Amino acid sequence: MFQTLKRCVVLHARLLECGEYQEEKCTLQSCTMSCFCGQMREYRNLSIDRFDGRNLKSKCFFLSHIHEDHTVGLDRPTFLEMLQASSDVFLYCSEVTKLLLLEKPKYSHLEHYVRVLPINVPTEVSIPQQGSCKIGTVEVTLINASHCPGSVMFLFDGTEGICLYTGDFRWDSQQITNIPALHDKNGSVKHIDSLYIDTTFCHESSIYIPSREDSANAVYNLVKEWIGKGPNYVVHFKARTQYGHEHLMKEVSIKTGHKVYVSKEKCEIYKQIPGLEDIFTSDPSETPVHACKGKWPSDSLPWGKPAAELKVMVILPSTMYFTMLRNFDLSHIVIKKGFINRVCYSFHSSYTEVKDLVTYLQPKFVRPNVKPMMDDTIMKVQGRLNEFLKLKNSKTICDSQKPRLLGKLRRSKSTKKRTISENSSDSIDLNFGTPEKVYPPAKKSRIMSEAETDEDEHR
């Protein structure tokens, strides 16, 4: 299975590198990474979230967030050589994205070329013109995308129109009306010429996804009850990505009064991110709530106590698992299996949330950035977006209009193991990097005796 996924990634990279917008080429069933080629149809001298192929001819670069399906080419010698050959070409991102980017050794050599743009502040960015001494400009506004730390949308406003590139995002429907950058001084919605939107879950199997707040409350109740049983009861957050579940862990930390244990290296990074500096600890004995790497049960895990003395509850945030359930409702935000608790938690917007954004903004054109897993071609999700444009402009979003079902597709009878990349979004729980070995529980352990039965998430 991993070889199939690896082939998917290689083919995906080749298709995008050819420089064509991937309307008909992103067709592999298992490929749900970004199908955005790096360039909008407007402002062809700039590239976003893609740093290879014809994008190397661009004169201005933007990075929406740190997940690896949005950094393709960023660590290649060809990109560095292009930057070194020019004195006025830079990579623009948010301050937190710069922090997370440069802490990775493979990107540290880019420090001289990274420029930080402020959030919610329109900023004029210079764009050198191809084969000319002239310098063009475009006004760029970064908007919080609520996907992972540092993630942003880019709103471009200039001579070629107003374009919004969402990157990966999770907005609830009420949030849409409260974004100043999307409205003029009179409060009216700005005229958006083109919208390039995250369509990871823009499919009928994901009509409704519980809000992050609802998911966080469900997890808090689980954690509170478990750790309240005694000092040997601990919680292990099994995060599927290196970054992205911070909002969930922050809410649990605040409500329980316990910090979340992570490695010393990661704790040092979190201390530099506003809002997270007091949430995490590198002392395993300080808290019963852990989000460290490693497999359970194992005496090598830094619990602060011998593993044999502990009773561990695992919190496993996921989305795709739940979209495959028939007749899912809010009572199943958490599905228990032994001591494993699958939690429906997404940092991508649902079908309804994507629809609400499109109908609210009413752009002239809307284009998908991702092929949903259930679609065989990206043209199917393009068709849905086109239908959204025909709907009446929704100036207000009503919670009562939200469907209560998450997914309506039955689970597949035949499934295969799949692995997870900690550096990518967890939209599909697939690994497009190094496969992760799965260790079964130790025979004599008292931790999670039913864990060996919980393999669906890796299939």
SULTANOR-V637756 format. One record per residue. N is the residue number from 1. PSI is psi as a letter, one per 40 degrees, with the letter a starting at -180 (999 if undefined). OMEGA is omega in radians with two decimals (NA if undefined). D_FIRST is the distance of its C-alpha to the first C-alpha in Angstrom with 1 decimal. Layout:
N/PSI/OMEGA/D_FIRST, N/PSI/OMEGA/D_FIRST
This chain:
1/d/-3.13/0.0, 2/d/3.13/3.8, 3/d/3.09/5.4, 4/d/3.14/5.1, 5/d/3.12/6.4, 6/d/3.10/8.6, 7/d/3.10/9.9, 8/d/-3.13/10.6, 9/d/-3.14/12.6, 10/d/3.13/14.4, 11/d/3.11/15.4, 12/d/-3.14/16.4, 13/d/-3.13/18.6, 14/d/3.14/20.1, 15/d/-3.12/21.0, 16/d/-3.09/22.7, 17/d/-3.13/24.4, 18/e/3.02/26.2, 19/e/-3.13/28.3, 20/i/3.04/28.0, 21/h/-2.91/27.6, 22/g/3.14/24.2, 23/d/-3.08/25.7, 24/e/-3.02/24.1, 25/d/3.13/21.4, 26/g/-2.97/19.0, 27/e/-3.09/17.5, 28/h/-3.07/13.7, 29/d/-3.06/12.9, 30/e/-3.08/10.3, 31/h/3.12/12.7, 32/f/3.04/15.4, 33/i/3.11/16.7, 34/h/3.06/20.3, 35/e/3.13/21.3, 36/h/-3.02/24.7, 37/e/3.12/25.8, 38/d/-3.09/28.1, 39/h/3.01/31.4, 40/i/3.07/33.3, 41/e/3.00/35.5, 42/i/3.05/38.4, 43/g/-3.03/39.1, 44/e/3.10/37.3, 45/e/3.10/38.5, 46/i/3.14/36.2, 47/i/-3.09/32.4, 48/h/2.99/30.4, 49/f/3.08/27.0, 50/h/-2.92/26.2, 51/f/3.10/27.7, 52/a/3.11/26.9, 53/b/-3.10/27.8, 54/e/3.09/30.9, 55/d/3.12/30.9, 56/e/3.08/32.5, 57/e/3.13/35.6, 58/i/-3.11/36.0, 59/e/-3.13/38.8, 60/h/-3.03/37.6, 61/i/-3.12/34.3, 62/i/3.12/33.1, 63/h/-3.06/30.3, 64/d/3.10/29.8, 65/i/-2.88/27.8, 66/e/-3.11/25.7, 67/i/-2.89/22.1, 68/d/3.09/20.1, 69/e/3.07/19.2, 70/e/-3.13/23.0, 71/e/-3.09/23.8, 72/h/3.13/22.2, 73/e/-3.04/24.7, 74/d/-3.11/26.8, 75/e/-3.09/26.5, 76/i/3.12/26.9, 77/d/-3.11/30.2, 78/d/3.12/30.9, 79/d/3.11/31.2, 80/d/3.13/33.5, 81/d/3.10/35.6, 82/d/3.12/36.1, 83/d/-3.11/37.3, 84/d/-3.11/39.5, 85/e/-3.12/41.1, 86/i/3.14/42.4, 87/e/-3.05/44.6, 88/f/3.11/44.0, 89/h/-3.04/40.2, 90/i/3.04/38.4, 91/h/-3.08/35.4, 92/h/3.13/36.3, 93/a/3.08/34.7, 94/i/-3.12/35.9, 95/d/-3.12/37.3, 96/d/3.09/34.6, 97/d/3.08/31.8, 98/d/3.12/33.9, 99/d/-3.10/34.0, 100/d/3.13/30.3, 101/d/-3.01/29.6, 102/e/3.08/32.1, 103/e/3.07/31.3, 104/h/-3.09/28.1, 105/d/-3.07/29.3, 106/e/3.10/27.3, 107/e/-3.01/29.3, 108/d/-3.12/32.6, 109/e/-3.12/34.2, 110/e/-3.00/34.3, 111/d/-3.09/36.8, 112/d/-3.01/39.7, 113/e/-3.11/38.2, 114/h/3.11/37.0, 115/h/-3.11/39.5, 116/h/3.03/39.5, 117/i/-3.13/40.5, 118/i/3.09/42.0, 119/h/3.03/40.6, 120/e/3.11/42.7, 121/h/3.10/45.1, 122/h/-3.06/45.4, 123/h/3.12/45.4, 124/h/-3.13/46.4, 125/h/-3.14/44.0, 126/h/3.10/45.1, 127/h/3.09/43.2, 128/h/-3.11/44.5, 129/h/-3.12/45.0, 130/h/3.08/43.4, 131/f/-3.11/46.1, 132/i/3.08/48.8, 133/e/-3.10/50.7, 134/i/3.12/50.5, 135/h/3.06/48.6, 136/i/3.11/47.2, 137/i/3.02/46.4, 138/i/3.09/44.3, 139/h/-3.08/44.6, 140/h/3.07/41.4, 141/h/3.08/41.0, 142/h/-3.12/38.2, 143/h/-3.14/37.4, 144/h/-3.09/35.5, 145/e/3.10/32.1, 146/f/3.14/31.5, 147/d/3.07/27.8, 148/i/-3.13/27.8, 149/h/3.10/30.6, 150/e/-3.07/32.2, 151/h/-3.11/30.4, 152/i/2.87/32.8, 153/i/3.06/33.4, 154/h/3.04/35.5, 155/h/-3.12/38.6, 156/h/-3.13/40.1, 157/h/-3.11/43.7, 158/a/-3.04/45.7, 159/e/-3.12/47.2, 160/e/3.06/44.1, 161/a/3.12/43.9, 162/h/-3.10/42.1, 163/h/3.09/38.4, 164/h/3.04/36.1, 165/h/-3.00/32.6, 166/e/-2.91/30.9, 167/a/3.00/27.9, 168/h/-3.09/25.8, 169/i/2.99/28.4, 170/g/3.05/29.3, 171/h/2.95/32.8, 172/i/-3.00/34.4, 173/d/3.14/36.7, 174/d/-3.08/39.9, 175/d/-3.03/38.9, 176/d/-3.03/39.0, 177/e/-3.05/42.8, 178/f/3.13/43.4, 179/h/-3.07/42.0, 180/d/-3.07/45.2, 181/d/-3.11/43.5, 182/e/-3.11/42.7, 183/i/3.10/46.4, 184/a/-3.08/49.6, 185/d/-3.14/52.8, 186/e/3.13/53.9, 187/e/3.13/50.7, 188/i/3.12/49.6, 189/h/3.11/46.0, 190/i/3.06/45.7, 191/h/3.13/45.0, 192/h/3.13/41.5, 193/d/-3.14/41.0, 194/h/3.09/37.2, 195/h/3.08/34.6, 196/h/-2.84/31.1, 197/i/3.06/29.2, 198/h/-3.10/26.0, 199/f/-3.13/24.6, 200/d/-3.12/21.4, 201/f/3.09/22.7, 202/g/-3.09/25.3, 203/i/-3.08/24.3, 204/e/3.08/26.2, 205/e/-3.08/23.6, 206/f/-3.08/24.8, 207/d/-3.14/28.5, 208/h/3.06/29.5, 209/h/-3.14/27.9, 210/i/3.12/30.2, 211/i/3.11/31.9, 212/d/3.13/31.1, 213/d/3.12/34.6, 214/d/3.14/34.0, 215/d/-3.14/30.7, 216/d/3.12/32.6, 217/d/3.13/35.4, 218/d/3.14/33.3, 219/d/3.11/31.7, 220/d/-3.14/35.1, 221/d/3.09/36.5, 222/d/-3.07/33.7, 223/d/-3.12/34.4, 224/d/-3.12/38.1, 225/d/-3.05/38.3, 226/d/-3.08/36.0, 227/e/3.10/37.7, 228/e/-3.12/41.0, 229/e/3.14/40.8, 230/i/-3.05/41.6, 231/e/-3.14/41.1, 232/e/3.11/38.2, 233/h/-3.08/36.1, 234/i/-3.09/33.6, 235/h/3.08/30.8, 236/h/3.02/27.4, 237/h/3.12/25.8, 238/g/-3.11/22.1, 239/h/-3.08/21.7, 240/e/3.11/18.3, 241/i/3.13/19.8, 242/d/3.09/22.3, 243/i/3.09/24.8, 244/d/-3.12/25.2, 245/e/-3.09/26.3, 246/d/3.14/29.7, 247/d/3.13/31.6, 248/d/-3.11/30.4, 249/d/3.10/31.3, 250/d/-3.14/34.6, 251/d/3.12/35.7, 252/d/3.14/35.1, 253/d/-3.11/36.9, 254/d/-3.05/39.9, 255/d/3.14/40.3, 256/e/-3.08/40.0, 257/e/3.14/41.8, 258/h/3.01/39.2, 259/i/3.14/37.5, 260/h/-3.13/33.7, 261/h/3.00/32.9, 262/i/3.13/30.6, 263/i/3.14/30.6, 264/d/-3.13/33.8, 265/d/-3.11/32.2, 266/d/3.11/30.7, 267/d/3.11/34.0, 268/d/3.10/35.9, 269/d/-3.13/33.9, 270/d/3.13/34.4, 271/e/-3.12/38.1, 272/e/-3.12/38.4, 273/h/-3.14/36.9, 274/h/3.14/39.6, 275/e/-3.14/39.2, 276/e/-3.00/36.8, 277/d/-3.11/39.2, 278/e/-3.05/40.4, 279/d/-2.98/37.3, 280/i/3.10/35.5, 281/i/3.07/36.7, 282/e/3.11/35.6, 283/h/-3.06/37.7, 284/d/-3.12/35.6, 285/e/-3.08/38.8, 286/e/-2.98/40.0, 287/i/3.04/37.7, 288/e/-3.09/35.8, 289/h/-3.05/33.2, 290/i/3.03/30.4, 291/f/-3.09/27.4, 292/i/3.04/26.8, 293/i/3.08/23.6, 294/i/-3.12/22.7, 295/i/3.06/21.6, 296/i/-0.21/24.0, 297/i/-3.13/26.0, 298/h/3.09/27.0, 299/e/3.14/30.4, 300/e/3.10/29.1, 301/h/-3.05/28.6, 302/g/-3.14/31.8, 303/d/-3.03/33.1, 304/e/3.09/36.7, 305/i/3.04/37.0, 306/h/-3.07/35.6, 307/d/-3.10/32.4, 308/d/-3.12/34.0, 309/e/-2.99/36.7, 310/i/2.95/34.5, 311/h/-2.98/33.2, 312/h/2.98/30.2, 313/h/-3.13/29.0, 314/h/3.02/25.7, 315/h/-3.07/25.5, 316/g/3.11/22.0, 317/h/-3.12/22.5, 318/i/3.06/20.0, 319/d/-3.03/20.4, 320/d/3.11/17.5, 321/d/-3.08/17.8, 322/d/3.14/21.4, 323/e/3.14/21.1, 324/e/3.14/19.4, 325/i/3.09/22.5, 326/h/3.06/25.4, 327/f/3.08/28.8, 328/i/3.04/27.9, 329/i/-3.02/31.1, 330/d/3.13/32.4, 331/e/-3.12/33.1, 332/f/3.00/29.4, 333/d/3.10/28.7, 334/h/3.03/27.9, 335/h/-3.09/26.1, 336/i/3.05/26.8, 337/g/-2.99/25.0, 338/b/3.09/26.8, 339/e/3.04/27.5, 340/h/3.13/24.4, 341/h/3.07/25.5, 342/h/-3.11/23.1, 343/h/3.09/25.1, 344/h/-3.09/24.7, 345/h/-3.07/25.2, 346/h/2.95/24.4, 347/f/2.88/25.5, 348/i/-3.13/24.9, 349/i/3.13/27.5, 350/i/3.05/27.3, 351/d/-3.10/28.2, 352/d/-3.13/31.8, 353/d/3.05/32.0, 354/d/3.12/30.8, 355/d/-3.13/33.3, 356/d/3.13/36.1, 357/d/-3.13/35.7, 358/d/-3.11/35.8, 359/d/3.12/38.7, 360/d/-3.11/40.6, 361/d/-3.10/40.3, 362/f/3.12/40.7, 363/i/3.10/39.7, 364/d/3.08/40.7, 365/i/3.05/37.1, 366/h/-3.06/33.8, 367/h/-3.12/30.4, 368/i/3.07/26.9, 369/e/-3.04/24.9, 370/i/3.00/21.5, 371/h/3.09/19.8, 372/i/-3.06/19.2, 373/d/-3.07/15.8, 374/e/-3.12/17.8, 375/i/3.09/19.4, 376/d/3.03/18.4, 377/i/3.13/20.9, 378/e/3.14/22.7, 379/d/3.12/25.9, 380/d/3.11/25.5, 381/d/3.04/25.7, 382/d/3.09/28.5, 383/d/3.11/30.3, 384/d/3.14/30.2, 385/d/3.11/31.6, 386/d/3.09/34.3, 387/d/3.10/35.3, 388/d/-3.12/35.6, 389/d/-3.13/38.1, 390/e/-3.11/40.3, 391/i/3.13/40.6, 392/h/3.14/43.8, 393/h/-3.13/43.7, 394/g/3.13/43.1, 395/d/3.06/45.4, 396/i/-3.13/44.8, 397/h/-3.09/41.8, 398/h/-3.13/42.5, 399/d/-3.08/40.4, 400/e/3.13/41.6, 401/e/-3.10/40.0, 402/h/3.01/36.5, 403/i/-3.11/34.5, 404/e/3.14/33.8, 405/h/3.04/30.5, 406/d/-3.10/27.2, 407/i/3.12/25.0, 408/e/3.08/25.9, 409/i/3.09/22.7, 410/i/3.12/21.8, 411/i/-3.13/18.7, 412/h/3.11/16.1, 413/d/-3.11/16.7, 414/h/-3.12/13.2, 415/i/3.14/10.6, 416/i/3.13/7.2, 417/i/3.03/6.9, 418/i/-3.08/6.7, 419/i/-2.89/9.0, 420/h/3.03/12.2, 421/h/-3.11/14.3, 422/e/-3.08/17.9, 423/e/-3.13/19.3, 424/i/3.06/18.0, 425/i/-3.13/19.2, 426/f/-3.04/17.7, 427/d/-3.11/18.0, 428/e/-3.12/14.6, 429/f/3.11/13.5, 430/i/3.14/10.5, 431/h/3.06/10.4, 432/f/3.09/11.2, 433/a/-3.13/12.8, 434/h/-3.13/12.7, 435/i/-3.09/10.2, 436/h/3.13/12.6, 437/i/3.12/13.4, 438/h/-3.12/14.5, 439/h/3.11/17.9, 440/i/3.13/19.6, 441/i/3.07/23.2, 442/i/-3.02/26.0, 443/d/-3.04/27.8, 444/e/-3.08/31.2, 445/i/3.06/30.2, 446/e/-3.05/31.8, 447/h/2.97/29.2, 448/g/-3.08/26.9, 449/d/-3.13/27.2, 450/e/-3.03/24.9, 451/d/-3.07/22.1, 452/e/3.13/20.0, 453/e/-3.03/19.9, 454/g/-3.08/18.4, 455/e/-3.03/14.6, 456/d/-3.05/14.1, 457/e/-3.13/13.9, 458/e/-3.09/10.7, 459/999/NA/9.0
